[in-house]
C-alpha cells in the first residue's frame, strides 16, 4: 500500500474544500439499545443542529466527502470515541434520511450529501476525543477535490 498518495491534511485547499461546520452542543454514540436512545432519534437531533449551517451546496453526482469530528465529553463515564462518527456520517445519508423521516423528508432533504456512506463517497474520516467540563461535538464536512 502506497500511503504517500493519501492526503491527510483536511486544511489543504488543493485537496479539500470545507463546506459546513457546526457545533452539536452534545456528545452521543450509536448503539444504545434503550428505547429512549434510538439511533434514529440521535440522527434527527444531529440534523436539527446541522440544518441552519447547511447552505445551498451544489449537489453533483459523485461528490466525495471527508469529515473531521472533535468530541468533548464531561465526566468520567466510559465513552467510545470510535462510536461517535457513525451517527454523524449517517445523518447525511439519503437512505437514512428517508427511512428516519418519511413524513418530514422535505425538512431534511438539503442535508442529503450521498445516497450511501460507502468508501467511494466518504473516503476520509478524522475523529478526536478529549475530556472536558461540558459535552460538545464539533463537526466539519469537506468536499474532496478530485485531481
N, C-alpha and C positions, 0 to 999 in steps of 0.2 A: 504494500500500500504506500503510495506516494503522498505523505502528509504535507509536503511542501506546497501542494496545489490547493490546500484549504485555507481560505481567508477567514481567520477567527475574529478579526477586528471589525465589529459592527459599526464603529465610528469612521471607517474608511469609506469616504464618499464615492470612491471608484467602484466599490463592491456592494454598497448598501445605501438605501435611502430611507431615513426614518419617516414613517407615515403617520404614526399615532404614538402617544404616550398618555398614561393616566394612572392615578392612584386608586386603589380599591378601598382603602380605609379598613381593611380586614385581611386576615390570612386564613386560608382554608386548604384542606387537602381532599382528594377524591377518595371514595371507597368506604366512607362511613355508612353503615347499613341501617342505622336508626332512621325511622320514618321521617322525623323532622330534619334530617340532614341529607336529603336526597341530592344526588349529583345534579339532577336537572334543575333543582331549586338554586343550587350554588351557581350553576352556569347562568341562570337568569339574573342573579344578583351581579355577576360579573358583567353581563350585557348591559344591565341598567347603569352601571358605573362607566362603562366604555362609551355608551351611546352619545353623550354630549361631546366627547372628544373626536368622534368619528365624522370627519367632514365628507366631502364628496370625492372620494378616491376613485379614479377611473379603474373600473374592473375589466381586466383583459384576461382572456383565456390563457392559462399557462403562467400567470404571475407566480413567483415563488416568494416565500416569506420566511423571516427569521424573527425569533423572539428573544428578548433579554428581560429577565424577571428577577427582581430583588425583593425578597420576602423578609419581613421583620416579625418576630414572634416574641411576645411578652411571656414572662413566667418561666417555669422550668419543666412543664409537661412535655412529654415526647412529641416531636413534630417532625415528620419526614419531609424534608425539602424536595425530595425527588417526586413526591406526590402532588406538588403544587401546580406544576406546569400542565398536567393533563387537562384539568378543568379549564384553564385559561385558553389553551390551544383549541380545545373542543368548543369553547364558547363562540368561536368564529367559523365553525364548520357548518356549511349549508345544510347537510343532512341532519345534524343535531338541532339546529335552529328550527327546522321544520318539525322534527319529532318532539322537541320540548315545548313548542309553541304553535301548534297548528292553527289555533284561533287568533293568535297575535303575531303571525309571521310578518305582516307588513311593518309592525313596530320595529322588529329586529333585522329586517332584510338588508339594511345598509351595513350590517356587521358581517355579512357573509363574505369571507375572503376566498374560500376554496370549498369545493364540493366535499372533499375528504382530506384529512390532515395526514397525508402519506409523505413518504420521504422525497417524492418528486416535487411536491408543492410546499413542504415545510422541512427543508433540509438542515436548518440550524436552530439550536436552542441553547441558551445560556441561562443558568439559574444560580443565584447566590442567596444564601440564607444567613441570617445573623439574629442573635438575641437583641431585644430592645425593650424599652419601657412601655411600648404600645404595639399592637398588631397593625401591620400595613403590608401591602404588596404594590410595588411599582412595576408597571408593565410598559415595555417599549416594543413596538412592532415595526419591522423593517421590510421593505421590498428588496429582494435580491436583484441586483443589476446584472443582467446577463451580458457576458463578454463575447 
